[in-house]
Structures are given as C-alpha cells and as structure tokens.
Amino acid sequence: RKETHVAKSPIEPIVGKEVIVGIDFGRTPSAIFAQQTIFGRWSIFHEVIGQDMGAGRFADILKKEIAKNNWEALDFKFVGDPAGN
C-alpha cells in the first residue's frame, strides 16, 4: 500500500546516525541512501541512478551528490553488491 510505504513529505537524514549507501554496479549503477530509525525501521531518503557508466564515474557522481545535499558531516558506510556486476 502506497500510503504505508511512501513518505508524505521528503525524508531528511538523521544527524548522528550512520548512513548506509547500498550500491549496485554494472553499466546502469544505482545507489540508495538509508538509515535505520530508532524504532528499527529502514528509511530510504535518497537514490541515485547512473546510465552507461562504470564504477569510477559513478563514485564521482555519489561524491557530488553528497556535497550538493550538504551531507559531508554525516557518517557513511558504503556497501556494494557482492556480485560486483
């Protein structure tokens, strides 16, 4: 149900909580930015999708996205698809 799984307003990251960036590689890489709330729920507050690019270029895009949103002070943990493709 959409009303259960989609926020009614933009979700902002929680300062002081680790941000998990889950990355899927390949020629169409993607990443989600997530945090676990104090209630144990996972909150996905941002996504980035690339097209026709490798991991190096996508990493640059993720760095720019973090800077653009003023998230440099947040603590990030990057987790990639173990298949690596």
Backbone torsions as a table, in degrees:
resi	resn	phi	psi	omega
1	ARG	NA	127.7	-176.9
2	LYS	-59.5	-40.5	-178.2
3	GLU	-66.3	-17.6	178.2
4	THR	-89.5	-33.9	-169.9
5	HIS	-110.6	-1.9	-179.3
6	VAL	-123.0	128.8	-179.1
7	ALA	-67.1	145.6	178.2
8	LYS	-77.8	-20.3	178.3
9	SER	-141.5	164.0	-178.9
10	PRO	-56.9	142.5	178.9
11	ILE	-96.5	129.2	177.3
12	GLU	-101.6	146.3	177.8
13	PRO	-66.5	152.1	179.7
14	ILE	-91.4	117.0	178.8
15	VAL	-64.9	134.1	179.8
16	GLY	95.1	-10.3	176.8
17	LYS	-106.0	136.8	180.0
18	GLU	-61.3	136.7	176.1
19	VAL	-98.9	123.7	175.9
20	ILE	-95.0	125.6	175.9
21	VAL	-108.8	107.7	179.0
22	GLY	-91.4	124.0	-172.9
23	ILE	-119.4	134.8	172.4
24	ASP	-113.5	130.4	-175.0
25	PHE	-95.2	-168.3	-177.1
26	GLY	112.0	-173.3	-179.0
27	ARG	-76.6	-12.2	173.6
28	THR	-124.6	72.3	-176.4
29	PRO	-70.6	155.6	177.3
30	SER	-146.9	159.8	178.9
31	ALA	-147.9	145.8	171.6
32	ILE	-118.1	148.1	176.4
33	PHE	-110.7	119.4	-173.0
34	ALA	-136.0	155.9	173.4
35	GLN	-140.9	149.3	173.8
36	GLN	-93.4	128.1	-178.4
37	THR	-76.9	170.9	178.7
38	ILE	-65.4	-16.1	178.3
39	PHE	-92.7	2.5	177.8
40	GLY	89.8	-1.6	178.4
41	ARG	-81.8	149.3	174.6
42	TRP	-94.3	130.1	179.9
43	SER	-113.9	118.5	176.2
44	ILE	-95.4	112.3	-174.2
45	PHE	-108.9	-5.0	179.8
46	HIS	-162.0	152.5	174.7
47	GLU	-141.4	153.0	176.4
48	VAL	-135.8	132.8	178.9
49	ILE	-127.4	127.8	177.5
50	GLY	-104.3	165.6	177.3
51	GLN	-137.1	132.9	175.4
52	ASP	51.9	56.8	179.1
53	MET	-149.9	159.0	177.4
54	GLY	-92.9	-177.1	-175.3
55	ALA	-65.0	-38.8	-178.7
56	GLY	-62.3	-47.5	179.2
57	ARG	-65.9	-38.7	179.3
58	PHE	-65.9	-37.2	176.7
59	ALA	-60.4	-41.1	176.9
60	ASP	-61.9	-39.8	179.0
61	ILE	-65.0	-41.0	178.1
62	LEU	-63.1	-41.8	177.4
63	LYS	-59.8	-44.2	179.6
64	LYS	-65.2	-37.5	179.8
65	GLU	-64.8	-40.7	177.8
66	ILE	-63.7	-44.3	179.1
67	ALA	-65.9	-43.3	-178.4
68	LYS	-59.2	-34.9	-178.3
69	ASN	-93.3	5.5	179.6
70	ASN	57.9	44.1	-179.6
71	TRP	-102.7	13.5	-175.5
72	GLU	-57.8	-29.0	-177.6
73	ALA	-80.3	-10.3	-179.8
74	LEU	-77.1	156.0	178.8
75	ASP	-95.4	117.7	-176.0
76	PHE	-108.0	144.6	169.6
77	LYS	-127.2	119.6	-178.1
78	PHE	-97.4	128.3	-178.3
79	VAL	-127.3	121.1	-178.5
80	GLY	-102.4	158.6	174.2
81	ASP	-57.7	121.6	-177.0
82	PRO	-63.4	-21.2	176.8
83	ALA	-72.1	-24.3	175.8
84	GLY	69.2	20.4	178.6
85	ASN	-139.0	NA	NA
